[in-house]
Amino acid sequence: MSKVLVVEDSMAQRQMISDLLEDSGLTVEVASNGVEALKQVETYAPDIVVLDIVMPQMNGYELCRRLKSDPKTQNVPVVMCSSKGEEFDRYWGMRQGADAYIAKPFQPMELIGTVKQLLRG
C-alpha cells in the first residue's frame, strides 16, 4: 500500500486531505510544517508528499526544494496543494520541483486522481 505524507498547518485541512486519501486506499502520515515534514520523511519514507505552501517555520517551496535536492528523496513525487491559486504561484511551485500543483479549494477527485497518477508514474 502506498504511503502519503500530508504537510499542512491547518488542522481542519490536514484532516480533510488525510481522510480523502485514506478513503481511497492509501496510508497517510501527517506533519504540520516543513521542519516536522523533513523528520517524517526520514522515518516514514513516503511514496509521495502532498504539501501546503504557506506554513510556519519552513514554507512549501523551501520544503520541496530540499526534498528534490536530496538524492534520497529527489524521486519522491511532490504535490503542492495551496490556496495560492494564481498562475505565477503554480509556475513558481513547478520551478521548485513540484510534480503537480492543485489550487484550493479543489475537487476531491482532482486530488485523489493526481496522487494516484503520480504513484503509478
N, C-alpha and C positions, 0 to 999 in steps of 0.2 A: 504494500500500500504506500502511495506517495506521501511524503511529509512536506507540509507547508509551514513556513514561518510568517506570521502576520505581525507587522510592525506598525502600530497605530497608537497615538497618545490618547485619543478619545475612547473611554471605556465602552460607551454605547456602540460606536463604530467598530471597535475591535471585536466585541461580542457578536454583532450582526454579521460581520465578514467571516468570523470563525464558524458561526452556526451554518452559514450558507455553504462553506467549503466542506465542513464535516458532514452535512446532509447529502453532499454529492459524493461521499465515499472517501474523503481524504483525511489524513491525520493532521491535526493542527496544533502548533505551539505558538505562543504569543510573546511579544515584547512591547513595552510601552514607549521606547525611544531607541535611537540608533546605537547608543553605547550598550544598552542591555541586549540589543539585537546582535551585536558583534560577539558577545559572550555566548548567546544562544546558538549562533551559527557554529561555533567551535564544538559545543557539546551535543547539539541536536542534529547537525549535518542535514539541513533541509534540502529537498529536491528542488524547491522553488521558494522565492521570497516575495511576499506582497507587502509593499510599504507605502506609507503616507509620506508626504514631503515636509509639511510644516509640523515639526516636533521639537521639544526642548532638547538641550544638550548637543544633539547632532541631527541635522536635518536629513531628509531622504536622499537628496542629491549627494551629500557627503558619504552617506552610508553606501549608496550604490557605487560611487567611485572606489571606495575601499574594497567592496566585495569584488568588483571587476578587475582591480589591480592586484589582487592576491591570487597567486597560482592555485591555491587550494579551493577557492570559491569562484574563480573567474568564469566557469562554465555553468554556474547555477543561474537559471533564469530569474530575472527581476521584473516584477510588475509594479509600476508606480500607480497608486490609486489615490488621487488627490482632488480637493475642491478647487485647486488652481487649474482651471479648465481652458485657459487661453492657448492659442496656437503656439505662442512663444514658450509657455510652460511645458507643453508637450515636446517641442523641439529641444528645449534645454534638458528635459528628462532623458530623451533618447541620446543626447550628446554625452550624458554621464554614463551611458552604457545600459540603460534600461532596455529590456526586450519588448515591453509593451507599456502603454500609458492609458489609463482609464480615468476619465473625469467623473467626480461625484457631483450630483447623485447619478448612480449607474443602475442599469437593469441587472438583476441577479444573474440572469443567463449570460450577460456580457462578461461578467467576472468569471463565472464558472467555466464558460467556453474558452476564454483566453487562457486561464490557468491550465486547463486540460490539454489544450492545443500545444502550449509550451512544454508540458510534461511529455507529450508524445514526440515533440520535435527533437 
